[in-house]
Amino acid sequence: MNWLIPTLHAELLKLKRTLAFRMIFVAPLLVATLQFFITWNQRRIDSKFMLWETLSQNAMVVWAIFMLPLLITLETALLNGIEHSEKQWKYLFALPIPRYTIYVAKLFVAQVLALISTFVLCLFILIAGWILMLLRPELANAGIPNYGWMLKHTFMIWLASWLIIAIHTWVSIRWPSFTLALSTGVGGTFFALFAASARIGKFYPWLLPVNTLNLLSAERIKPALILGALGGIVVATLGCIEFVRRDVSS
């Protein structure tokens, strides 16, 4: 554990050299902006229109099924791209620290970035809603947002995304190809769009975050949380074992 803290600090310093830190703000901003204009362009909005429910739920769906998996893909590829591009793996393996701390630090940073970015999305949703209430008089009495719902689903989506994070952390560390890492994420996300209503969608890793939103069936929520969390731990453990045993020349 004593070695983990400085390793985490080193990973955080590396964020300054990549787009990873900026993307945790850019990605949620895109989703919130999209939902803002969709709501803004609705011609007929009566007093029964539920602004906060509509805005938050639609934004969370887009985030969970599309933007978050792609963000995780990009973040993990960027976090490990420095070592691949500058041939630093041999140097890291030669340091007098346990190898597993390197893997755990990268995985932990990826998880934290995903969680922070989802919280940022909630903040942008609130800002978008307040602006809509100011610009459209018919929405002035929309009331207050459901902070509890947003906080609850932020953690649920994040917990269900552990398996995706573990998969992409292993892929981006194991293979030096940036294209391969991105292709894995894009392919997984693309297939998720067609597998959402299929039976496999209940267990498909890239659908687990959106399954927590109860779009198709409430029965998918519990499996999504269990498979996302436990599956993430299992894949992360296997990936860490492979990383520790890897030949330093590979």
Disulfide bonds with the S-S distance in Angstrom:
none
